Amino acid sequence: MSADLNSPQTLALLTRIADALERLAPVSTAHADVTAADAFVWQAAGRRLSPVPKVNRVEMSLLRGIDRVRDQLAENTGRFARGLPANNALLWGARGMGKSSLVKAVHAEINHTRPADARPLKLIEIHREDIETLPDLMGLLRAEPHRFIVFCDDLSFDGDDTSYKSLKAVLEGGIEGRPDNVIFYATSNRRHLLPRDMMENERSTAINPGEAIEEKVSLSDRFGLWLGFHKCSQDEYLDMVLGYVDHLGLEGDRDAIRAEALEWATTRGARSGRTAWQFIQDLAGRLGKAI
């Protein structure tokens, strides 16, 4: 005797089957309106770009103590924006020294100084956990007339994570590779994107130690431009603080501000651009100044 297709049990079973098939089906990539903004966040779940009307950034002139890497990234980005050859960039090193701030500041500066008849350069942030969907994003951007910086902040890989293969293929090794209108910038605290203990473990347990880590370590080689960020000196830290003071019009005795800024850094055990900005927020709050 055949089952009653209208019975609650059968309908519930068919619903579960339909839901399971929908989850298995590949997510379609929505068409992107890249004219909606100059910056976007890649929403991997819906395969779409979410416009960012106002980017959280600081002005280029306020980034102190990183002049050399600032100029290198600006020059590389400027060439790319003009349609000339340029390299993917890995910004690595000390925390709080302006790696991600520099990427956003350079993007803004390039657009601010571009010729009136040139298309704006677009900035797209992709989250670390969404790297596996990077090929889908590349496919979406490939046919666009604009040029794009795809940016991943705090990029690193641990344990058995294999999502680095998607990044590796897109950067250089895949059949399609990176589209001509896309460049990839990443920040990381690690120069080789992998923790040392993971690399040593791979080496010690492998039949061929060299080959065991070569595939993962070679990911960093896909970035033609390596920019190192190092801890700042006391003078550089104070230069950052006073730069913010002047820019924001904060009033007060400069010697007292220097002393307070040094005490602030000492209590946190670090001198960096981030520490300087945190002190400035505290100072502005005490002065009753909105920033």
C-alpha positions, -999 to +999 in steps of 0.1 A: +000+000+000+015+033-011+022+060+015-002+089+018+016+119+003-006+143+021+001+128+056+019+150+081+047+125+084+053+124+046+052+162+042+076+166+071+100+141+055+098+158+021+104+192+037+136+179+054+148+164+021+142+197+003+160+217+030+190+193+029+192+196-009+191+234-007+220+234+018+240+212-005+234+234-036+262+259-043+255+294-032+249+316-063+270+348-064+249+379-066+256+407-090+275+435-073+268+472-078+304+484-073+293+520-079+274+520-046+305+529-026+343+529-027+346+503+000+329+470+006+329+440+029+326+406+013+297+387+028+306+351+021+274+335+033+254+354+007+282+357-019+276+395-020+294+428-014+281+450+014+288+487+008+306+506+035+295+543+034+322+555+058+354+537+062+371+537+097+404+552+088+430+578+098+447+603+075+480+594+059+498+623+075+490+609+110+508+576+104+542+583+119+573+562+122+565+541+091+577+564+063+596+538+043+568+512+041+542+540+037+560+552+006+565+517-008+528+507-004+516+541-018+539+537-049+528+501-055+491+510-051+495+540-074+510+519-102+482+494-098+455+521-099+470+535-132+469+500-148+506+493-144+522+461-130+521+459-092+526+433-065+504+417-039+516+430-005+521+414+029+523+438+057+537+420+087+552+427+121+545+444+154+509+448+166+494+483+167+519+499+143+494+508+116+494+479+092+457+479+084+455+517+089+481+522+062+461+501+037+430+521+043+449+554+043+467+546+010+433+537-006+418+570+004+449+590-007+449+573-042+412+582-047+417+617-034+445+625-059+433+605-089+426+624-122+390+636-126+383+612-155+397+581-137+375+555-120+379+553-082+399+525-068+377+501-048+386+485-014+371+451-004+377+435+029+375+398+032+374+381+066+401+355+075+375+328+080+361+334+045+393+329+025+379+297+010+353+318-009+380+340-024+377+323-058+340+333-059+349+369-051+375+369-079+350+355-103+326+384-094+352+411-099+369+397-130+346+413-155+342+447-137+358+478-153+370+491-119+402+481-101+401+465-067+422+460-036+411+429-018+422+432+018+425+406+046+434+418+080+452+396+105+458+367+081+474+335+095+468+298+094+469+272+122+468+235+126+451+215+098+437+246+082+438+241+044+420+273+033+454+287+024+452+267-008+424+289-021+445+320-014+475+304-030+457+294-062+441+329-066+474+348-060+494+329-086+491+292-090+456+286-104+445+282-140+427+316-139+449+332-113+444+367-100+424+389-123+443+418-138+420+443-121+425+429-086+454+431-061+456+414-028+469+430+004+471+412+038+483+421+072+498+395+097+518+394+128+538+365+112+561+369+082+554+334+070+517+333+080+524+301+101+535+297+137+570+285+142+559+255+163+536+243+135+564+245+110+588+227+133+562+200+139+557+195+102+594+192+097+600+167+125+573+143+116+577+142+078+596+116+057+609+145+037+610+175+061+617+201+034+588+191+011+564+188+041+565+225+048+574+239+014+538+241+002+526+261+032+557+283+035+556+292-002+523+310+004+543+340+016+563+339-017+531+348-036+534+383-021+559+402-041+560+430-017+569+423+020+566+453+043+579+449+078+565+469+108+586+471+139+581+485+174+586+522+176+610+542+196+600+566+224+606+596+201+584+581+174+557+573+199+557+609+212+557+621+176+525+601+170+508+615+202+517+651+194+506+646+158+472+637+170+471+665+195+478+691+167+454+675+142+426+674+167+433+708+183+437+694+218+450+721+242+473+717+271+509+719+283+529+698+258+555+687+284+526+674+306+511+657+277+544+640+269+548+628+305+512+615+306+517+597+272+548+580+285+531+569+317+502+556+296+525+535+274+544+522+305+513+509+322+504+490+290+539+477+284+539+489+248+546+518+225+527+518+193+504+538+171+474+520+187+486+529+222+491+565+211+455+567+198+441+551+229+459+578+250+445+605+227+410+592+232+415+593+270+430+628+268+402+642+246+376+627+269+392+644+299+393+677+280+357+674+270+367+674+233+347+654+208+368+636+182 
